[in-house]
Amino acid sequence: MIVNKPFERVAADITELPLTTNGNRYVLVVTDYFTKYINMYALPDQTAETVAQCLFDKYFCEHGISEVLHTDQGKQFESKLVHRLCKLMGIVKTRTSPYHPQSDGQVERFNRTLKSELSKRLFSTGNQWDKMLNHIAFSYNTSVHSSIGYSPFFLVNGREARMPLEVMFGDTPVGYSCHSSYGDFVDDITKRMKEASKIVGQELVKAQEKQADYVELKTRFLPYVVGDLVWVNDPAKQRDKLAARWKGPHRVIRVMNNGVTYQLQDLSKSSIPSKVIHYNRLKPYVSPYSLEDVNEKLIQPNPPSVVQGNYLPNLSLDEFYRNLPFHFESNLDTSGISPELQGGNV
C-alpha cells in the first residue's frame, strides 16, 4: 500500500519486556509509514481497554486521527473495543497474516532496534527501561532514515531538532530561519514540506519496488489448491526443542489472497476449522507411513520421481529421513547395505 502523507497509515505493535519498578511490562510501539516517526508507550498490561485508551489519549490526540491502523492479530487489537474505536473515528483496521510478522517488515525492524537499544541501557538502568523510551524514540526520530533520505522528526515538524552538539557549538539546525511574520513562516515551511514529501514519496515507491523484486525472487512458490493436504508449523512449539513443530495433516478448504493465505481443516478435529494460515507456515503433507498422497509439483527445489507404491525410488535413506515432517535422528548402520540400496536405486 502506497502512502502519500504523514500519519495516513500507522502500524501498532506490542513487545513484552521485563517488569519494571513502576509496574510496566509492555511497550506499545506506533509507527507512521510515511515519515517513519515512532512513538512508544510503557503499559502495565496489554488488555484491549489499556491499548485502546493509550491509542486515543496519547497517540491520536497528539498526531491526529489516522486513516488506517495496521496491527498483527493479537486479541487486544482484534477486540470489539478497538474495532469500535476505529469505526467511531473513521479508521480502517487492517491486520497481518497470522504468525507472519514478516509481512510488516518496518515494525519488525524497529522491534529489533528497540530491543538492541534497551539491552545496551539495561546494564546501567536495571529494569527501568520505561524511563528510557522517550530517549530512544528521540534518537531514532532525529536520525536520517535510509529509505527516505530525511529524519522522521524533520518530516513531522518541518525542521530538524536542536541537538546537544548544536547547543555546544552554536550551530543552527536545518529549518531554524528567522521570519518576519507568521505568514512568512507558513509559506517557508509549506514549501519545504512539499518538496520533502515529493522526494519521500518517490523514495518510498523505489523502496517498495525493490522489496517487491526481492520478495518475488525469494518466494517463488506453487500455490496449494483446495483438497491438498499440508503440515502446519507451530511457532509456539519452537521454544521446546523436543516438541513436534509440525501439526497435521490439514486439508485446504479455501484459497485466499491468490494463494498467500489458506483456510484449513484439521483432520483430527474435523468439526473445527483452523485459522487462516500464511503459506510460509505450510509444507506439503507426507505421511511417515505411506507416501501415496505426495503432490509431486509442490516438493521443492528438486522433486523426486513419481511415487510408486509406498516408497520414493530415487531417495537415499538419509534423504528419506530429511523429507520426514519432523526431526528424526537416524542411527541406522548402513555399512552392510549395498550401494544400490543406499543410493535409492530400489
N, C-alpha and C positions, 0 to 999 in steps of 0.2 A: 504494500500500500504506500503510495507516494504522498508525503505530507508537504504542505506549502506555507505553513505559518507556525509561529510559536504556540505551543500548548494546544494544538489542534488534536493531536493524538498522544496520549500518555500511557505508560506501562507501569503497573504496580506489582510489587513482589514482596514477599516476607521471608526474612532469613532468621533462623534461630541461633542465638549466641548464649554464652554462659550467663547465669543470673547475676545481676549487679546488686550493689548495696542499696540501690534505690528501688529494687524490685522489678527491674526491666529485664526481659528475656528475649524480646523480638525486635527486629528492625523492619519498619515499613519503608521501602525504597520506591520513590515515584520518579520516573524518568520521562522527559519530554523527547519525542522522536525527532523533532526538527532542530532544536537548539542543543540537545544532549544535556540540558540542565537537569540536575538531580536534587531531590530533597530527601532527607532521611529523618525518620521519627522513631524514637525508642518507645516500645509498648510493653506493658506488663503481661499482656496476653494477646491472642490472635482471634478473639471472638468476632463475630460479624458486627456486633454493636461497637466494639472498640475500633475496628478498622473503618467502618462507615463514619463514625464520629470524627476520626482523625482526618479522613479524606475531605470531609465537608468543612470542618472548623479550621484546619490548618493549611490544607493544600488549595482547595478551590477558592477559599476566601482570600488567599494570597495571590494566586495566579489567574483567577477567573475559571469559569466552567469550561472544561474541555469538550470536544465533540465526540471523542472516542476514548474509552477506558479499556485497556487490554491487560489481561491477567492470565495466570495459569488456572487450573481447575480446582484450586483449593476451596474447601467448603465455605470459608469465610467470604471469598469473592463470589461464589456461586449462590450465596444465601439469598433468600427472598428480600431481606433488608437492603442489601447492596443493590439488587436489581430494582427495588422500589425507589431507592435514592437516584439511580441513574435515570429511571423513567421520569421522575419528578423534575430533574434538571435537564432533560432532553439529551442525555448522553447515550451513545450506542455502546453497549457492553459486548466485547469480544473476548475470546479465550484461545489459549494454545491447545495443541493436541495433548492428550493425557500422557504423562511420563515422557514428554518430548520437549524439554525446555530449550533444546537447540533451535526450535522454531522461533525463538525470540533471543537471538544472539546478543543483542545490545544489553538486555537485562543480565544475561549470564556473564558477559564480560565484566560488567560493573560489579556483580556479586563477587567475582574473583578478586577484583581490585579492592573492594571493601574489606574482604577477609584478610587480604595481604597487608593492607594499611593498618587494620586493627591489630593484627598479630605483632606488628612492629612496635605498637604502643602499649600493648598489654603488659609488657615486662615492667614498664615504669609506672603504669596507672593501675595495675592489678586488674580486677574485673569491672572497673569503672569506665567501660567502653562507651556508655551512653553520654559521657561528658565530652567525648572526642568526635561525635558525629558531625557537628557543625564545622569543626576544623577540617575534617576530611572532605566534607562536601564543598567547602570553600576552596580548598586546594584543587579539587577536581574541576570545579566550575570555572576557575580562573586560568586553567591550563588550556592551551590551544589543542583542539580536537583534530586528530589527523585526517578524519574523513570529511571535515567541513572547512578547515583552514582558519577557524576562529575559535575563541574561547566561548563556552556557553554563557558566561557572565556578560560578555560584550553583546551577544545576540539578544539577551533578555533586557539589558539595561541601556544599550546604545553607547556604552563607554567601557573601557577596561577598569578593573578595580584598582584602587590605590593600594600598593603593596608595601611591606616594611622596607624593602630596599629603596623604593622611590621616596619614602619618608626620610631615610638616612641621607640619600644623595640629592634630594631636592628635585628629582625628575618629575615630569608631568605625564601621567598615563594618557593613552590614546582616547580622545573624546572629551578631555578636560580643556575646552577652549572657552574664552570669555565671550559673553553675548550681551548685547546692549538691551535686549528685551526678551520677553518670553516668546514672542513671535519668531525672533531670530533663532532662539534655541530650538523651537519646534521644527522650523524649516531645516536647520542643520542636522538634527538627529533623524528627521524623517528621510532626508537624502541619504545619510549614511546607512540607515537601516534598510532602505530599499535596495541599495547596492549590495549590502551584505546578504540580504535574503535571496537575491537573484543568484549570487555566487553559491550560497549554501544549497539552494535548490538544484543547481547544476551538479554540484559535487555529490549530493545525495543520490541523484539519478545514476551518476557514474559508479558510485559505490554499490548500489543495488544491482546494476548490470554486471559488475564484476563478481558480486556474490552469487548472482543467479548463474553465471557461467561456471563458477566453481562448484556450486551445488549440482548442476546438470552433469558435470564431469564426474563428480564423486558418487552421485546417487543414481546411476543408471540401473534400472530395475524393470522386471516384468511384473505388472500388477497381478494380484490374485483375482480369481473370479468366484462368483457365488458357487458354493459347493466344495471349494478347496478346503483341505484340512491343514491346519497350521499349529505350530508351537507358539506360545506367548511368553516372552521374557518377563520375569517378575523382579523389578528393581528392588523391591523390599527385601528380597532374599539375598542380595549381593553382599550384605554385611556378614552373613553366615556362610562361610566357605563350604560347609558340609550340606547346606540346604540345596534342594533342586531349584535351579534358576529358570527352568523352562516348564511351563504347565501346558497340559493338553491331553488329547487333541481338542482343538476348537474348530468349528465349521464356519466358514464365511457365509453370512446370511445377507449381507448388504455391502456394496462397494460405494464409498463416499469420496468426494473431492478428487475424482479422477484417479483413484487408487492410492491416495495418500493415507486415508484412514478407512477403517473397516469396522462394521458391526459383526460381532462374533457370537456363536452359540457354544457354550461349554458343554461338551457331550456328556460329561459326568453330572451336570446339573441342567438337564435339557429344558426345564421349565423356566430358567432364569437367564435372560440374555446378558451377555457381557457388556461392559462399557465400550465406547468407541476407542479403538486402539490404533496408534500410528504404525505405519508399515515397518519402521525401524525396529520395532519390538517383536517382529514376526519372523519366523523361518518355516520353510516347508515341513510338514509333518512326515517323519519317517519312523515307523514303529520299530522298536528294538526286537520284535518277534517276527514280523512279516513286513517285507518291503514292497508289497503289491500295490500300495497306494502312492508310490513315489510319482510326483509330477515332474517329468524329466526337464521340462523347459524352465523350471524355477530353481534348479540346482546350479549354483554359480561358484566360481567362474568357469569351471570346466566340468560340464555334466558327464556322468558316467554313461555306459552303454544302456540300452533299453533293458528294463528289468525282465528277467526270465525266471519264473518260479519264485523262490524265496531267497534269492541272493543276487548280488550285483557282480557279474562275471569279471569286470575289469578292476575290481578293488582288491588291494592287498589287505592283509589282516590289520595292519596299522591304520590304513586309510578307512577301513570299515569302522574301527573304533572312533576315529576322528569324526565320522559322519553321524555318530550317535548324538541325540539332542541333549545329552547330559555328560558330565565328566566321567570317564571310565579309565582307571589306571590298569593297563594291561601288563601282567607279569608272566604272560604266556611264553614258554620256552619254544622258539621256532627253529631250534638248531637241527631237529630231526625231520623237519618238513622240507619237502623237495622245493627247489627254486620255483618250479612252475606254480605250486600252490601258494608260496609266499608272494609271488608276483600277481596273483589273482587270476591266472590263466586256468580256470577250473574247467 
